[in-house]
Structures are given as structure tokens and as C-alpha cells.
Amino acid sequence: MTQSLILVTGPARSGKSEWAEQLATQSGRAVIYVATAQTDPTDAEWQMRIAKHQQRRPKSWQTLHVPIALTEALYQAKAEECWLIDSLGTWLANLLEQDESTWQVTVQALLEALRQVPGTTVVVAEETGWGVVPAYPMGRLFRDRLGDLTRRIGAIADSVYLVTAGHALNLSQLGIPLKAELGGFTMSKSDKEIARRTAAALAAIKQLLSEEDSAVSMFVSHHVEELDAAYWEKHASTAKPSPKQVVDLLELRSYWSGDGDDGDVFDFTLPGDVTDYVMSVRFDEDGEVQDVDMES
């Protein structure tokens, strides 16, 4: 039996779970249904949704409830099985409180586990970025993380389907895969190494917070003074963010490789088009942080 990773994505009530279930049945393998949702007995509507999914599944399918430890569970998969993960968004929501560096480590661990599943894996993901921009920071964070994770799984999947209005489209046949780009620069390194360097860069930035004259302190003080209270209320839920809160908002804007003796550089900035400044982290030839500076 061959290994296969299938991604099924689509908006709410589109039929994506039904299509994923059809694919699982067609695999001809023993199906392990991985439910990632947290159960809440007080939420009647949510319980009805769960019950509807349960009624539709064959009784021969085994169900695993894995709201958090999805990566660890995947290493239990066998070659003769088809694991149907429904869904990516509910799993992500359960881990939304993770800071950015921790989340990148979590993502990379999941991607590595998906690559190593010996049988068939079908992953259901929600499309949340087609509507209005969420009004609250946590909503925007959920949307952005889910969109990024879905794209990264799509990059390693053998097949990608978009389901909308009850119709499934095979994007692997109809679509043109995009290069793995960030900020306009093509990423030549593996996702694993990029995630590692992103986490290392953010950790280095946070370490410099305690140094009064550091580039990080200058970046923080400049933007706390220059950006109005409405911006901070929107992104940090406070009009006067602490230095740590400012740094926690940093997101990777671009990655680029230096020439000659220059190492790779990762540039981080605040969300929204509000500043010309970045926190620039340079790595040496061994992939270790060399210096951190504020650049424009």
C-alpha cells in the first residue's frame, strides 16, 4: 500500500467533510476518524453538529478524540489505515493561545508527522479568509494561522481538493502550484529550517528586551510613541502595550539569503502597513543568530 496525503478545504456547509468521508471510504483501508473538536455539553447547537457527523459515519470506523495531541497521535498510524482528520481549524483553535515561536514549532512538528504517516491521511481544513477581516485580534490570528497552515499542508499534499456549493474541485489537476514565497522572496530552505530560524530569531529578539539601549528597545519605544491608541487596542487589546506585548505582535515579513559572506536575514514587523521599520535578524553560515538590528 502506498502513502498518500490528501487535503480537503472549503467554506462552512460546503460539503467538505462529506467529500473527505467519501475519499476515506474509497481508500479501501480501515478508517480512523480523528475528531479534533472540544466537546461542550452546554452548547446544544455544537452538539447537534457533532451528532450529525457521527450519524453519517459508518459504524465500522474507529473514532479518536484528539483535541490537542494531534502530532503525537499521527505517529500511531499504520500503513493499512486511512486517518481522516476533521478538522484542522478546530485543532488550531484549541492551541490559539500559543505564542508565535511556540506555534511555529507546533506547526513544523505536525508537518513532519504528516510526511511520515505510512498510510492514507485525509485532512479537512476550513476556508476562513474569504469574508470580512475579523474585528478582534484573536479572530485575525486564527484566520492568518489557519490560512498559512492550510497552504503549507497543501504544499506537501499529494492531492488538494476545494469543496464549495456541494462540488469538489481537484486543485492538484486544475491549479498551478505557487512557489513557497514569503514577502516576495523565494524560500530555498525547507519548511523545517525556516520554522526553526523563525523561532530562533523571535527568541533572540525577546532576549534583548531587557537591554535598555538595544535595537529591540528602540523599536518598541518608537512604535509605542508613534502609533495611536486605536492601533494598540485593535492588535494588543490595550492602549498602552508593554514591551513584551509589542514584540509578541511581530510577524515575519520577508526572508532572504545574503550573498557571499552575508548570512540569511529574517525581517519582522508589526501587523498592518503602519511602519517602514523592521527587526532584522541575521544568521551566520551555521544557521545561528549573528545579530539583531532595527532597519528601515
C-alpha positions as a printed NumPy array, in Angstrom:
array([[  0.   ,   0.   ,   0.   ],
       [  1.241,   3.46 ,  -0.888],
       [  1.465,   6.52 ,   1.301],
       [ -0.887,   9.389,   0.463],
       [ -1.701,  12.795,   1.964],
       [ -4.94 ,  14.462,   0.847],
       [ -6.086,  17.966,   1.811],
       [ -9.775,  18.889,   1.556],
       [-10.606,  22.536,   2.149],
       [-13.701,  24.661,   1.784],
       [-16.037,  27.151,   3.475],
       [-18.721,  26.326,   6.037],
       [-21.506,  23.942,   4.998],
       [-19.844,  23.397,   1.625],
       [-19.76 ,  19.591,   1.835],
       [-16.032,  19.319,   2.553],
       [-16.469,  16.794,   5.376],
       [-18.764,  14.65 ,   3.237],
       [-16.242,  14.641,   0.395],
       [-13.429,  13.772,   2.791],
       [-15.512,  10.878,   4.097],
       [-16.057,   9.648,   0.536],
       [-12.315,   9.749,  -0.093],
       [-11.679,   7.825,   3.104],
       [-14.183,   5.167,   2.075],
       [-12.65 ,   4.937,  -1.41 ],
       [ -9.206,   4.368,   0.073],
       [-10.198,   0.789,   0.873],
       [ -8.395,   0.972,   4.207],
       [ -9.58 ,   0.764,   7.773],
       [-10.701,   4.298,   8.604],
       [ -9.651,   6.06 ,  11.779],
       [-11.752,   9.189,  12.233],
       [ -9.826,  11.817,  14.199],
       [-12.199,  14.308,  15.834],
       [-10.353,  17.427,  16.956],
       [-13.267,  19.421,  18.38 ],
       [-13.622,  20.066,  22.09 ],
       [-16.986,  18.799,  23.33 ],
       [-19.138,  21.24 ,  25.276],
       [-22.324,  19.724,  26.753],
       [-23.727,  23.222,  27.375],
       [-23.585,  24.158,  23.664],
       [-26.64 ,  22.486,  22.16 ],
       [-26.016,  23.715,  18.624],
       [-22.442,  22.428,  18.657],
       [-23.588,  19.074,  19.987],
       [-26.077,  18.83 ,  17.11 ],
       [-23.275,  19.441,  14.618],
       [-21.175,  16.69 ,  16.183],
       [-24.131,  14.299,  16.244],
       [-24.815,  14.943,  12.547],
       [-21.247,  13.992,  11.689],
       [-21.445,  10.889,  13.866],
       [-24.677,   9.679,  12.248],
       [-23.146,   9.978,   8.79 ],
       [-20.074,   7.87 ,   9.572],
       [-20.069,   4.067,   9.101],
       [-20.177,   2.143,  12.363],
       [-17.069,   0.223,  11.308],
       [-14.965,   3.38 ,  11.574],
       [-12.928,   3.876,  14.72 ],
       [-13.139,   7.342,  16.281],
       [-10.315,   9.042,  18.152],
       [-10.93 ,  12.277,  20.077],
       [ -7.719,  14.29 ,  19.723],
       [ -8.296,  17.971,  20.515],
       [ -4.644,  18.752,  21.302],
       [ -2.079,  15.978,  20.743],
       [ -2.655,  15.509,  17.014],
       [  1.019,  15.26 ,  16.101],
       [  1.688,  12.59 ,  18.689],
       [ -1.374,  10.61 ,  17.595],
       [ -0.288,  10.54 ,  13.944],
       [  2.781,   8.519,  14.818],
       [  0.428,   5.694,  15.835],
       [ -0.982,   5.394,  12.3  ],
       [ -0.437,   2.149,  10.388],
       [  0.121,   1.504,   6.694],
       [ -3.199,  -0.325,   6.304],
       [ -5.194,   2.591,   7.778],
       [ -6.73 ,   5.811,   6.477],
       [ -6.727,   8.602,   9.038],
       [ -9.405,  11.239,   8.473],
       [ -8.686,  14.408,  10.454],
       [-11.728,  16.651,  10.865],
       [-10.803,  19.342,  11.262],
       [ -7.656,  21.423,  11.098],
       [ -9.406,  24.599,  12.243],
       [-10.847,  23.154,  15.449],
       [ -7.434,  21.714,  16.35 ],
       [ -5.792,  25.077,  15.7  ],
       [ -8.416,  26.874,  17.791],
       [ -7.544,  24.654,  20.747],
       [ -3.922,  25.861,  20.528],
       [ -4.559,  29.502,  19.67 ],
       [ -3.061,  30.757,  22.932],
       [  0.43 ,  29.608,  21.9  ],
       [  2.871,  32.447,  21.229],
       [  4.3  ,  32.721,  17.733],
       [  7.578,  30.926,  18.349],
       [  5.835,  28.012,  20.088],
       [  3.222,  27.846,  17.356],
       [  5.873,  27.622,  14.619],
       [  7.444,  24.676,  16.42 ],
       [  3.997,  23.049,  16.712],
       [  3.334,  23.572,  13.001],
       [  6.637,  22.116,  11.948],
       [  6.129,  19.076,  14.154],
       [  2.709,  18.493,  12.561],
       [  4.088,  18.831,   9.024],
       [  6.844,  16.356,   9.8  ],
       [  4.34 ,  13.88 ,  11.261],
       [  2.076,  14.181,   8.2  ],
       [  5.03 ,  13.423,   5.942],
       [  5.762,  10.239,   7.864],
       [  2.277,   8.706,   8.121],
       [  2.673,   5.357,   6.325],
       [ -0.927,   5.013,   5.105],
       [ -3.509,   7.47 ,   3.766],
       [ -4.224,  10.732,   5.57 ],
       [ -7.162,  12.981,   4.702],
       [ -7.087,  16.423,   6.342],
       [-10.168,  18.655,   6.393],
       [ -9.497,  22.399,   6.624],
       [-11.801,  25.398,   6.814],
       [-11.556,  28.378,   4.467],
       [-11.963,  31.406,   6.722],
       [-10.274,  34.178,   4.744],
       [-12.932,  34.794,   2.091],
       [-15.091,  37.154,   4.164],
       [-14.563,  40.345,   6.109],
       [-11.46 ,  40.887,   8.214],
       [-12.242,  39.781,  11.793],
       [-12.834,  42.677,  14.173],
       [-10.752,  41.267,  17.018],
       [ -7.073,  40.271,  17.299],
       [ -7.78 ,  36.632,  18.157],
       [-10.052,  36.317,  15.154],
       [ -7.398,  37.709,  12.832],
       [ -4.773,  35.472,  14.408],
       [ -6.97 ,  32.403,  13.866],
       [ -7.646,  33.334,  10.253],
       [ -3.996,  34.012,   9.442],
       [ -2.637,  30.922,  11.165],
       [ -5.21 ,  28.655,   9.56 ],
       [ -4.606,  30.114,   6.105],
       [ -0.847,  29.716,   6.476],
       [ -1.079,  26.165,   7.834],
       [ -3.523,  25.092,   5.122],
       [ -1.185,  26.416,   2.449],
       [  1.808,  24.636,   3.955],
       [ -0.053,  21.333,   4.101],
       [ -1.195,  21.909,   0.532],
       [  2.444,  22.249,  -0.499],
       [  3.274,  18.73 ,   0.711],
       [ -0.042,  17.035,  -0.093],
       [ -0.385,  14.548,  -2.929],
       [ -3.876,  15.848,  -3.714],
       [ -5.696,  19.055,  -2.779],
       [ -9.467,  19.485,  -3.146],
       [-11.581,  22.621,  -2.807],
       [-15.224,  21.938,  -1.969],
       [-17.775,  24.703,  -2.409],
       [-21.538,  24.696,  -3.004],
       [-21.538,  20.916,  -2.823],
       [-18.983,  20.464,  -5.617],
       [-15.427,  19.167,  -5.224],
       [-12.642,  20.548,  -7.394],
       [ -9.296,  18.78 ,  -7.682],
       [ -6.899,  21.704,  -7.38 ],
       [ -3.923,  19.437,  -7.964],
       [ -5.194,  18.876, -11.511],
       [ -6.758,  22.261, -12.198],
       [ -4.479,  24.608, -10.3  ],
       [ -0.938,  25.889, -10.699],
       [  1.136,  25.416,  -7.52 ],
       [  2.698,  28.618,  -6.264],
       [  6.295,  28.792,  -5.156],
       [  6.8  ,  28.833,  -1.414],
       [  7.289,  32.562,  -1.06 ],
       [  7.314,  34.978,   1.817],
       [  7.374,  38.72 ,   1.283],
       [  8.235,  38.232,  -2.383],
       [ 11.388,  36.204,  -1.747],
       [ 11.532,  32.57 ,  -2.797],
       [ 12.411,  30.328,   0.138],
       [ 15.083,  27.819,  -0.806],
       [ 15.313,  26.201,   2.618],
       [ 12.97 ,  23.548,   3.943],
       [  9.897,  24.479,   5.951],
       [ 11.53 ,  22.837,   8.95 ],
       [ 14.622,  25.041,   8.8  ],
       [ 12.607,  28.196,   8.162],
       [ 10.398,  27.441,  11.169],
       [ 13.475,  26.781,  13.298],
       [ 15.097,  30.067,  12.285],
       [ 11.86 ,  31.996,  12.774],
       [ 11.586,  30.653,  16.31 ],
       [ 15.289,  31.335,  16.983],
       [ 15.001,  34.883,  15.641],
       [ 11.96 ,  35.695,  17.785],
       [ 13.678,  34.23 ,  20.835],
       [ 16.744,  36.41 ,  20.188],
       [ 14.56 ,  39.499,  19.843],
       [ 12.809,  38.762,  23.143],
       [ 16.135,  38.274,  24.932],
       [ 17.156,  41.82 ,  24.007],
       [ 14.048,  43.351,  25.594],
       [ 15.833,  43.671,  28.921],
       [ 18.669,  45.727,  27.397],
       [ 17.741,  49.397,  27.579],
       [ 19.797,  50.585,  24.589],
       [ 19.202,  47.594,  22.346],
       [ 17.71 ,  47.801,  18.868],
       [ 14.652,  45.976,  20.18 ],
       [ 14.062,  48.566,  22.896],
       [ 14.392,  51.363,  20.326],
       [ 11.935,  49.621,  18.006],
       [  9.411,  49.188,  20.815],
       [  9.683,  52.725,  22.206],
       [  9.481,  54.279,  18.736],
       [  6.286,  52.495,  17.82 ],
       [  4.605,  52.897,  21.194],
       [  5.093,  56.644,  20.74 ],
       [  4.274,  56.862,  17.043],
       [  1.222,  54.593,  16.752],
       [ -2.069,  55.751,  18.211],
       [ -4.073,  54.072,  20.949],
       [ -6.615,  52.728,  18.444],
       [ -3.923,  50.628,  16.76 ],
       [ -2.812,  49.086,  20.029],
       [ -6.39 ,  48.49 ,  21.142],
       [ -7.027,  46.68 ,  17.878],
       [ -3.946,  44.48 ,  17.913],
       [ -2.973,  44.165,  21.581],
       [ -6.307,  44.844,  23.323],
       [ -4.757,  47.712,  25.295],
       [ -3.992,  51.366,  24.601],
       [ -0.6  ,  51.124,  26.321],
       [  1.096,  47.823,  25.47 ],
       [  4.075,  46.539,  27.394],
       [  7.338,  45.902,  25.501],
       [  6.602,  42.174,  25.579],
       [  3.147,  42.74 ,  24.095],
       [  4.688,  44.753,  21.254],
       [  7.271,  42.072,  20.493],
       [  4.63 ,  39.325,  20.66 ],
       [  2.88 ,  41.042,  17.733],
       [  5.894,  40.756,  15.439],
       [  5.323,  38.725,  12.308],
       [  7.721,  37.535,   9.647],
       [  7.587,  39.931,   6.692],
       [ 10.356,  38.585,   4.497],
       [ 13.177,  36.117,   4.314],
       [ 16.146,  36.492,   2.045],
       [ 19.545,  34.958,   1.525],
       [ 22.662,  37.073,   1.658],
       [ 25.419,  36.907,  -0.939],
       [ 28.99 ,  35.926,  -0.333],
       [ 29.855,  36.163,   3.341],
       [ 26.475,  37.665,   4.234],
       [ 24.186,  35.253,   6.07 ],
       [ 20.453,  34.799,   5.713],
       [ 18.23 ,  37.576,   7.04 ],
       [ 14.75 ,  37.333,   8.559],
       [ 12.793,  40.602,   8.81 ],
       [  9.947,  41.01 ,  11.302],
       [  7.455,  43.85 ,  11.554],
       [  4.164,  44.825,  13.161],
       [  0.85 ,  43.768,  11.613],
       [ -0.688,  46.153,   9.138],
       [  1.071,  48.61 ,   6.84 ],
       [  1.96 ,  51.002,   9.667],
       [  5.747,  51.263,   9.692],
       [  8.815,  51.324,   7.476],
       [ 10.91 ,  49.717,  10.204],
       [ 11.692,  46.058,  10.734],
       [ 13.515,  43.99 ,  13.3  ],
       [ 16.173,  42.377,  11.157],
       [ 17.798,  39.158,  12.375],
       [ 20.905,  37.906,  10.568],
       [ 22.115,  34.311,  10.733],
       [ 25.669,  33.069,  10.253],
       [ 26.723,  30.257,   7.913],
       [ 25.939,  27.691,  10.615],
       [ 22.368,  28.889,  10.929],
       [ 22.86 ,  30.576,  14.303],
       [ 21.693,  34.103,  15.159],
       [ 24.507,  36.54 ,  14.472],
       [ 22.949,  39.903,  15.212],
       [ 19.646,  41.723,  15.651],
       [ 19.121,  45.254,  14.408],
       [ 16.418,  47.783,  13.6  ],
       [ 16.329,  48.558,   9.898],
       [ 14.201,  50.643,   7.563]])
